[in-house]
Amino acid sequence: MKNLKNKVAAITGAASGIGRALALNLTDEGCHVAISDINEAGLQETAEMVRARNKYVGISTHKVNTADRNQVKQYADDVVKAHGAVHIIINNAGVVLVETLEDSSYEDFEWLMGINLWGVVYGSKEFLPYLKKQDAAHIVNISSVNGIFTNPNNGPYCTAKFAVRGFTETLAQELAGTHVKVSCVHPGGIKTSIAANARFYKASDTSIKKEDAAALFTLAIAGTTADKAAKIIIAGIKKDKLRILVGPDAHVMDWMKRLFPVGFQKIAGRKTAPKWLKKRAGLKS
Ligand SMILES: NC(=O)c1ccc[n+]([C@@H]2O[C@H](COP(=O)([O-])OP(=O)(O)OC[C@H]3O[C@@H](n4cnc5c(N)ncnc54)[C@H](O)[C@@H]3O)[C@@H](O)[C@H]2O)c1
């Protein structure tokens, strides 16, 4: 979809981070947005930011829990009622759970899968009938570099993100030759609130507390801003790219995994944060 002007994009998880940045950058292109989240206050804040920056685009806000199929179906209907059409769905909402697979409770595992996997499935399937009515449309599903390789204490997240990749790549094959293009997005570390918002348990790295883990993520791991991530994703949509890697770290890790499929899993599999990384974040090792 080369030109986003006067198109309508629905974005889930738009109260913060990448979703918010997507709303701001898409409206810079003249695209109208229908933003959703469970966090109503954050959603209104995003809407205010969009209105202050881009006066002439349409914006609607929708309180939607993406883990609830009926709410996502209603969202698709409401977006079309509000804007007359929808051309892009970005299934972006996501959460993190820090715990080993052995110790993750089923409740937490299901909570994460509900948002990170089922939210993507519902968003893709419920918007598809509307997207097929357009001459040009796009489904964008946010996976992660954890849809390419795994790491410990992050098993439910890796499970969901690998599944998002499988779902999205299959959907792309099935929709090939239609007007509905499909992208699977694999961000590396992006500076957002995702680590601070995580459900964090003891995990296997007992040397680190939740606050320290969030600081480690923000200061030493997340090298790309949400704004830059949004710009890369939008450039990928414009080029109809099936696979969108976000950030230099994502490119490096993708290559490492291709070159050393077993060896890289071992490196990524270390259970405690290395001293140099803690030092970079200003933490005591
Ligand atoms: N930040 C990173 O380093 C990174 C890396 C790879 C992938 N991602 C993915 O990018 C996406 C966006 O994450 P972010 O980094 O902007 O995080 P974020 O925490 O800033 O934003 C996530 C948003 O999702 C919303 N959300 C949570 N549960 C929801 C639910 N049930 N229904 C609707 N909305 C819900 C939150 O309220 C929040 O506004 C996620 O899918 C995440 O897994 C992020």
The ligand as a Gaussian input file, in Angstrom:
#p B3LYP/6-31G(d) Opt

LIG

0 1
 N        9.245000      -3.215000      23.436000
 C        9.935000      -4.208000      22.868000
 O       11.164000      -4.310000      23.047000
 C        9.241000      -5.202000      21.996000
 C       10.038000      -6.139000      21.309000
 C        9.425000      -7.067000      20.495000
 C        8.050000      -7.076000      20.358000
 N        7.295000      -6.159000      21.020000
 C        5.850000      -6.220000      20.850000
 O        5.357000      -4.938000      20.480000
 C        3.986000      -4.842000      20.887000
 C        3.761000      -3.515000      21.601000
 O        4.473000      -3.515000      22.822000
 P        5.165000      -2.213000      23.448000
 O        6.601000      -2.507000      23.560000
 O        4.715000      -0.994000      22.765000
 O        4.585000      -2.304000      24.948000
 P        3.685000      -1.319000      25.824000
 O        3.528000      -2.002000      27.145000
 O        4.238000       0.055000      25.799000
 O        2.296000      -1.323000      25.024000
 C        1.443000      -2.440000      24.994000
 C        0.015000      -1.959000      25.028000
 O       -0.852000      -3.111000      24.994000
 C       -1.942000      -2.839000      25.855000
 N       -2.611000      -4.063000      26.289000
 C       -2.202000      -4.961000      27.237000
 N       -3.131000      -5.913000      27.391000
 C       -4.147000      -5.618000      26.537000
 C       -5.391000      -6.254000      26.230000
 N       -5.795000      -7.353000      26.885000
 N       -6.181000      -5.682000      25.294000
 C       -5.800000      -4.530000      24.665000
 N       -4.645000      -3.911000      24.915000
 C       -3.825000      -4.447000      25.836000
 C       -1.322000      -2.089000      27.023000
 O       -2.299000      -1.385000      27.785000
 C       -0.334000      -1.177000      26.316000
 O       -0.906000       0.067000      25.983000
 C        3.707000      -6.068000      21.757000
 O        3.043000      -7.042000      20.987000
 C        5.095000      -6.545000      22.128000
 O        5.128000      -7.913000      22.426000
 C        7.861000      -5.228000      21.840000

